[in-house]
Amino acid sequence: MLPDCLSADSEQRCRRLLAEATARLRCRPAAAAVLVPLCSVSGVPALLYTLRSSRLSGKHRGDVSFPGGKCDPTDQDVIETALRETREELGLVVPEEHVWGTLRPVHDPQKAAVVPVLAGVGPLDLQSLKPNPDEVDEVFALPLTHLLQAENQGYTHFCKGGRFSYTLPVFLHGPHRVWGLTAVITEFTLQLLAPDAYRPRLASSQQLRDAGPRAK
C-alpha cells in the first residue's frame, strides 16, 4: 500500500533522514544540481519531469530530466542552483522552505557531482507552467503509483569494451522513457518516499550504488 507521501508526517520523516547529508552537501562544491519536484496533479502524488529541448547541443538533448543545471559561481549552494534553474526553465518559483533536503549525489561521465534536491511543490496545474522553449520541449508528471508498479520498471545493462560494465534502472510506459541519471535519481526518491512499497528490479541496490557514478 502506498503511504501518503505528501503528508506532514512523511515530509518530517524525509527531512530527518536527509538532514545530515543536506548540511554536508550544502558546504561542498558540485558541478550541477537538479530539483526533484514532488507535486500533486489532480490530487495524485507525482514527480515532475521535463523533456530537454531537441535544439540543445550535446548528447542529452531530447532526454527526460529533472529541472536543473550547472552551478553558477554566484549561487550560494546547490539548493540555490536547483531552485534558480527550475525558475529559469519552468517559470516555477519554489520557496527554499519547501525543500526537504538533498539526495545522494550522482556523477556524470566526467565524474562531476550532480546533487538532487527534493522539494514538495504542492498542487500543480501543468498548463500554468511556462517552460523556456530554448531548454524544454515538454513538461509532464508521473504518478508515484505508476513509478511503483513493477510492470513499469526495468533495467538496462551497459557494456564497455565488449564487457558488462554496470546496470541502471529505467521507468517505462509513461509519455517518455525515464533512464540514465534521471532514473537513478528517481530510484533514490522512491526508496526514500516509499521504502516498503518500492522493490527495485535490479539484482541489488548495492549494484546500483556501485554503478551510479559511472552512469551515462
ZIJOUR-V216406 format. One record per residue. N is the residue number from 1. PHI is phi in degrees with one decimal (* if undefined). OMEGA is omega in whole degrees, -180 to 180 (999 if undefined). Layout:
n=[N | N]
phi=[PHI | PHI]
omega=[OMEGA | OMEGA]
//
This chain:
n=[1 | 2 | 3 | 4 | 5 | 6 | 7 | 8 | 9 | 10 | 11 | 12 | 13 | 14 | 15 | 16 | 17 | 18 | 19 | 20 | 21 | 22 | 23 | 24 | 25 | 26 | 27 | 28 | 29 | 30 | 31 | 32 | 33 | 34 | 35 | 36 | 37 | 38 | 39 | 40 | 41 | 42 | 43 | 44 | 45 | 46 | 47 | 48 | 49 | 50 | 51 | 52 | 53 | 54 | 55 | 56 | 57 | 58 | 59 | 60 | 61 | 62 | 63 | 64 | 65 | 66 | 67 | 68 | 69 | 70 | 71 | 72 | 73 | 74 | 75 | 76 | 77 | 78 | 79 | 80 | 81 | 82 | 83 | 84 | 85 | 86 | 87 | 88 | 89 | 90 | 91 | 92 | 93 | 94 | 95 | 96 | 97 | 98 | 99 | 100 | 101 | 102 | 103 | 104 | 105 | 106 | 107 | 108 | 109 | 110 | 111 | 112 | 113 | 114 | 115 | 116 | 117 | 118 | 119 | 120 | 121 | 122 | 123 | 124 | 125 | 126 | 127 | 128 | 129 | 130 | 131 | 132 | 133 | 134 | 135 | 136 | 137 | 138 | 139 | 140 | 141 | 142 | 143 | 144 | 145 | 146 | 147 | 148 | 149 | 150 | 151 | 152 | 153 | 154 | 155 | 156 | 157 | 158 | 159 | 160 | 161 | 162 | 163 | 164 | 165 | 166 | 167 | 168 | 169 | 170 | 171 | 172 | 173 | 174 | 175 | 176 | 177 | 178 | 179 | 180 | 181 | 182 | 183 | 184 | 185 | 186 | 187 | 188 | 189 | 190 | 191 | 192 | 193 | 194 | 195 | 196 | 197 | 198 | 199 | 200 | 201 | 202 | 203 | 204 | 205 | 206 | 207 | 208 | 209 | 210 | 211 | 212 | 213 | 214 | 215 | 216]
phi=[* | -75.3 | -69.9 | -78.1 | -69.5 | -99.0 | -74.8 | -62.6 | -64.9 | -64.3 | -60.4 | -64.9 | -61.9 | -65.2 | -60.0 | -64.4 | -66.0 | -95.0 | -58.1 | -64.7 | -65.2 | -62.9 | -60.6 | -70.0 | -72.1 | -67.7 | -99.0 | -111.1 | -71.5 | -144.2 | -77.1 | -157.6 | -144.6 | -127.8 | -97.3 | -103.2 | -85.0 | -89.2 | -132.1 | -125.8 | -117.0 | 54.5 | 83.0 | -106.2 | -61.8 | -153.5 | -108.3 | -98.1 | -124.0 | -122.9 | -106.5 | -61.9 | -60.0 | -71.9 | -90.1 | -70.0 | -85.1 | 97.6 | -77.7 | -96.1 | -62.9 | 79.8 | -86.8 | -76.2 | -152.1 | -90.8 | -62.4 | 163.0 | 174.4 | -69.4 | -71.1 | -93.7 | -56.0 | -84.8 | -70.2 | -68.8 | -164.7 | -66.2 | -66.8 | -63.1 | -60.2 | -62.6 | -69.7 | -64.3 | -63.5 | -65.3 | -64.5 | -70.6 | -81.9 | -118.6 | 68.6 | -100.3 | -94.4 | -112.6 | -63.0 | -61.2 | -68.4 | -85.8 | -78.7 | -85.8 | 151.9 | -106.7 | -88.4 | -61.2 | -62.9 | -115.0 | -130.5 | -79.7 | -59.6 | -90.2 | 69.8 | -79.9 | -77.7 | -118.3 | -101.4 | -82.8 | -117.5 | -88.7 | -140.4 | -92.0 | -101.9 | 76.7 | -63.2 | -129.8 | -104.4 | -59.2 | -70.6 | -83.3 | -75.0 | -124.5 | -63.5 | -73.3 | -65.2 | -74.0 | -119.7 | -130.7 | -89.3 | -159.5 | -123.1 | -148.4 | -119.9 | -116.3 | -59.1 | -60.6 | -61.8 | -66.1 | -64.8 | -86.4 | -78.5 | -58.3 | -68.6 | -101.5 | -113.1 | -152.0 | -153.5 | -127.6 | -90.0 | -108.0 | -114.6 | -137.8 | 63.4 | 81.5 | -126.6 | -58.2 | -116.3 | -163.1 | -124.7 | -130.4 | -75.3 | -146.1 | -116.1 | -117.7 | 69.0 | -94.5 | -64.0 | -145.4 | -74.5 | -101.8 | -144.1 | 62.1 | -61.5 | -64.4 | -68.8 | -61.8 | -64.5 | -59.8 | -58.3 | -58.5 | -65.3 | -65.5 | -62.9 | -77.0 | -73.3 | -138.0 | -61.3 | -88.1 | -98.1 | -98.1 | -124.8 | -60.1 | -85.0 | -67.5 | -58.6 | -163.1 | -66.2 | -63.8 | -60.8 | -64.6 | -63.6 | -68.1 | -81.7 | -50.7 | -61.1 | -106.0 | -66.1 | -107.2]
omega=[-178 | 176 | 178 | -174 | -179 | -178 | 178 | 180 | 179 | 179 | -178 | 177 | -180 | 179 | 179 | -178 | -175 | -169 | -176 | -180 | -180 | 179 | -179 | -176 | 178 | -179 | -177 | 175 | 177 | 180 | -173 | 176 | 176 | 175 | 174 | -173 | 174 | -172 | 174 | 179 | -175 | 177 | -176 | 178 | -175 | 170 | -178 | -180 | 172 | 171 | -176 | -177 | 176 | 180 | 179 | 174 | 178 | -173 | -178 | 177 | -178 | 179 | 171 | 179 | 167 | 178 | -179 | -179 | -176 | 176 | 178 | 179 | -180 | 178 | -180 | -180 | -176 | 178 | 177 | 177 | -178 | -179 | 179 | -179 | 178 | 178 | -178 | -176 | -171 | -173 | -178 | 180 | 180 | 178 | -178 | -179 | 177 | 179 | 179 | 180 | -179 | 175 | 179 | 178 | 170 | -175 | 178 | -177 | 178 | 179 | 178 | -176 | 174 | -174 | 175 | -180 | -178 | 179 | 173 | -175 | 174 | 180 | -179 | 167 | -174 | -179 | -179 | 180 | -179 | -178 | 176 | -175 | 178 | -176 | -171 | 176 | -174 | 173 | 179 | 179 | 174 | 178 | 177 | 179 | 177 | -177 | -177 | 180 | -175 | -178 | 179 | -178 | 176 | 176 | -180 | 174 | 179 | 179 | 177 | -178 | 178 | -178 | 178 | -179 | -179 | -179 | 178 | 178 | 173 | 179 | -168 | 170 | 167 | 177 | 179 | 178 | 177 | -176 | 177 | -178 | 179 | 177 | 177 | 179 | 176 | 177 | 179 | -178 | 180 | 178 | 179 | -173 | -173 | -174 | -179 | -177 | -175 | 177 | -177 | -179 | 177 | -179 | 177 | 177 | 179 | 178 | 178 | -178 | -180 | -176 | -172 | -179 | -180 | -176 | 176 | 999]
//
